[in-house]
């Protein structure tokens, strides 16, 4: 079977690659991980019809390209995304609706074969499922781990709360209540411990002055390097 590729420029999304193939039975549209728009279509189909279809989906395409530019993962069968206790699996199925199942350390998302997993609504479904799992993991793991570290270093905190916020990994209040972001559950263990120890240090030192960094270095050797490493991760972009 032969295929032919043609490229068009469509404002404001840029280059559109159209692939004609005898194996294609309908027009299919996807945005590749590099942001390029790719259309596959039947060999005898009209390229103008394909371009018109692309133009009808401009809003969706731009949203996908913005997500890619922002660093958001496009989840699919090729991803190896993991939380602390679960791995994501995107499975093509002979169903008509997207569904999810969590168990045995797996977040399984079933996507109908005839639907493109890159569609915005499917990506949002997957992302919501991941956040739900991380929330459950965080509520079980983070308070226990925080208490272990506090006891090890002789530090005392008030209450601990797990939240979904977009600006901070954690915070410590004036009365030593500690807030922790559920997104910690997708960080490496050393980074989770760093954030927990960072907030525990704030139970003694309420600012980021020399006294804070001296204490943090005592309970978490290499703290400044870990703090710099934490900047590589985004709180609500994954």
C-alpha positions as MATLAB code, in Angstrom:
seq = 'XXXXXXXXXXXXXXXXXXXXXXXXXXXXXXXXXXXXXXXXXXXXXXXXXXXXXXXXXXXXXXXXXXXXXXXXXXXXXXXXXXXXXXXXXXXXXXXXXXXXXXXXXXXXXXXXXXXXXXXXXXXXXXXXXXXXXXXXXXXXXXXXXXXXXXXXXXXXXXXXXXXXXXXXXXXXXXXXXXXXXXXXXXXXXXXXXXXXXXXXXXXXXXXXXXXXXXXXXXXXXXXXXXXXXXXXXXXXXX';
ca = [
       0.000    0.000    0.000;
       1.380    3.437   -0.921;
       1.070    6.687    0.980;
       1.629   10.266   -0.136;
       2.317   13.322    2.006;
       1.404   16.918    1.262;
       2.060   19.964    3.430;
      -0.121   23.061    3.782;
       0.259   26.149    5.932;
      -2.835   27.069    7.918;
      -2.897   30.175   10.099;
      -2.535   30.324   13.071;
      -1.509   26.691   13.644;
       1.321   26.422   11.117;
       2.216   23.441    8.941;
      -0.386   20.730    8.369;
       0.782   17.375    7.056;
      -1.782   15.442    5.031;
      -1.114   11.752    4.477;
      -3.195    9.856    1.908;
      -3.339    6.106    2.292;
      -5.429    3.251    0.913;
      -5.600    1.943    4.478;
      -7.408    5.076    5.691;
     -11.184    4.945    5.556;
     -11.936    8.391    6.980;
     -10.269   11.666    7.864;
      -8.363   11.530   11.154;
      -6.714   14.462   12.862;
      -4.029   14.505   15.549;
      -1.474   16.883   17.012;
       1.922   15.209   17.330;
       4.170   15.592   20.398;
       6.184   18.276   18.543;
       2.998   20.299   17.955;
       2.671   19.546   14.242;
      -0.803   18.869   12.892;
      -1.165   15.564   11.033;
      -4.176   14.515    8.987;
      -4.586   11.020    7.564;
      -7.230   10.411    4.946;
      -8.391    8.016    2.190;
      -6.239    7.985   -0.939;
      -9.068    9.243   -3.153;
     -10.315   11.872   -0.703;
     -10.349   15.622   -1.278;
      -7.437   17.505    0.297;
      -9.599   20.629    0.422;
     -12.121   18.695    2.500;
      -9.297   17.739    4.864;
      -8.179   21.377    5.178;
     -11.770   22.458    5.833;
     -11.940   19.816    8.571;
      -8.724   21.182   10.108;
     -10.133   24.722   10.048;
     -13.280   23.521   11.809;
     -11.067   22.213   14.647;
      -8.786   25.238   15.057;
      -9.770   25.923   18.665;
      -9.077   22.326   19.702;
      -5.766   22.247   17.783;
      -4.559   25.459   19.400;
      -5.436   24.104   22.836;
      -3.371   20.972   22.122;
      -0.428   23.034   20.886;
      -0.606   25.303   23.954;
      -0.581   22.265   26.239;
       2.462   20.854   24.455;
       4.238   24.222   24.647;
       3.413   24.486   28.347;
       4.990   21.101   28.924;
       1.826   19.094   29.493;
       2.113   15.395   28.771;
      -0.057   13.999   26.003;
      -1.023   10.688   27.585;
      -1.133    7.612   25.375;
      -0.111    3.973   25.157;
       3.525    5.010   24.686;
       3.783    6.970   27.935;
       5.402    5.584   31.072;
       3.727    7.992   33.485;
       3.839    6.960   37.141;
       2.665    8.245   40.486;
       4.343    6.934   43.638;
       2.218    3.789   43.772;
       0.548    3.527   40.335;
       1.456    3.336   36.646;
      -0.738    4.675   33.858;
      -1.871    2.390   31.033;
      -3.932    3.688   28.109;
      -5.624    0.741   26.399;
      -7.517    0.790   23.057;
     -10.783   -1.123   23.459;
     -13.853   -2.083   21.447;
     -16.169    0.109   23.517;
     -18.021    3.298   22.687;
     -17.106    5.299   25.792;
     -13.908    6.215   27.600;
     -13.678    4.523   30.995;
     -11.187    4.120   33.815;
     -10.236    1.434   36.289;
      -7.802    1.652   39.211;
      -6.355   -1.406   40.925;
      -3.236   -3.502   41.511;
      -1.000   -0.474   41.073;
      -2.433    0.459   37.669;
      -4.498    3.406   36.443;
      -6.100    1.859   33.357;
      -7.835    4.166   30.898;
      -9.861    2.431   28.196;
     -10.148    4.466   24.993;
     -12.408    3.372   22.109;
     -10.303    2.385   19.098;
     -12.203    4.739   16.807;
     -11.381    7.751   18.995;
      -8.104    9.679   19.062;
      -6.602    9.552   22.566;
      -5.152   13.033   21.961;
      -8.604   14.615   21.957;
      -8.854   17.312   24.613;
     -11.778   15.671   26.408;
      -9.973   12.308   26.590;
      -6.776   13.946   27.875;
      -8.829   15.768   30.509;
     -10.454   12.467   31.541;
      -7.024   10.878   31.977;
      -5.678   13.874   33.886;
      -8.671   13.863   36.254;
      -8.163   10.143   36.913;
      -4.493   10.711   37.734;
      -5.299   13.594   40.095;
      -7.944   11.448   41.834;
      -5.394    8.676   42.396;
      -2.712   11.094   43.592;
      -5.161   12.582   46.096;
      -5.847    9.148   47.575;
      -2.143    8.281   47.658;
      -1.235   11.604   49.244;
      -3.794   11.312   52.029;
      -2.406    7.914   52.990;
       1.334    8.480   52.503;
       2.200   12.115   53.204;
       0.953   12.486   56.826;
       2.713    9.256   57.822;
       5.979   10.233   56.142;
       5.809   13.755   57.603;
       5.376   12.321   61.095;
       8.335    9.951   60.583;
      10.628   12.797   59.555;
       9.411   15.065   62.342;
      10.119   12.431   64.996;
      13.536   11.658   63.512;
      14.607   15.297   63.824;
      12.737   16.266   66.983;
      10.372   18.697   65.260;
       6.729   19.300   66.109;
       3.921   20.366   63.768;
       0.189   20.939   64.233;
      -2.275   19.531   61.728;
      -1.429   18.350   58.232;
      -3.677   18.977   55.232;
      -3.440   17.570   51.697;
      -4.600   20.031   49.046;
      -4.689   20.538   45.285;
      -3.154   23.950   44.679;
      -1.389   25.432   41.657;
       1.278   27.570   43.260;
       3.102   25.681   46.035;
       4.383   22.233   46.883;
       3.758   22.947   50.551;
       3.384   25.624   53.220;
       3.573   26.009   56.994;
       1.222   28.337   58.888;
       2.053   30.582   61.831;
       0.646   27.910   64.185;
       2.670   25.155   62.471;
      -0.122   23.554   60.478;
       1.391   22.087   57.324;
      -0.284   22.054   53.897;
       1.011   19.585   51.313;
       0.221   19.442   47.610;
      -1.142   16.135   46.296;
       1.121   16.612   43.244;
       4.043   15.592   45.457;
       3.003   12.033   44.605;
       4.545   12.291   41.156;
       7.951   13.481   42.400;
      10.957   11.257   43.193;
      11.193   10.176   46.837;
      14.136   12.472   47.563;
      12.119   15.477   46.376;
       9.074   14.496   48.440;
      11.257   14.249   51.549;
      12.912   17.576   50.708;
       9.559   19.388   50.584;
       8.414   17.759   53.833;
      11.658   18.677   55.604;
      11.486   22.192   54.145;
       8.071   22.722   55.737;
       9.154   21.111   59.002;
      12.070   23.556   59.157;
       9.510   26.358   58.973;
       8.040   25.187   62.295;
      11.213   26.668   63.808;
      12.310   29.297   61.273;
       9.414   31.198   59.698;
      11.379   32.838   56.884;
      14.079   31.860   54.404;
      16.903   33.590   56.235;
      20.303   32.139   57.143;
      18.880   30.418   60.220;
      16.359   28.558   58.091;
      18.948   27.274   55.613;
      21.330   26.298   58.411;
      18.615   24.212   60.084;
      17.436   22.710   56.806;
      20.970   21.723   55.850;
      21.326   19.964   59.213;
      18.220   17.844   58.731;
      18.481   17.581   54.940;
      22.085   17.601   53.681;
      22.384   19.131   50.208;
      19.224   21.207   50.737;
      20.177   24.029   48.354;
      20.936   21.586   45.549;
      17.602   19.872   46.133;
      15.863   23.246   46.152;
      17.389   24.032   42.763;
      16.389   20.587   41.475;
      12.803   21.174   42.610;
      12.597   24.095   40.177;
      12.711   21.581   37.336;
       9.267   20.340   38.332;
       6.036   22.299   37.902;
       3.330   22.183   40.534;
       0.336   21.797   38.227;
       1.957   21.058   34.859;
       2.588   17.363   34.214;
];
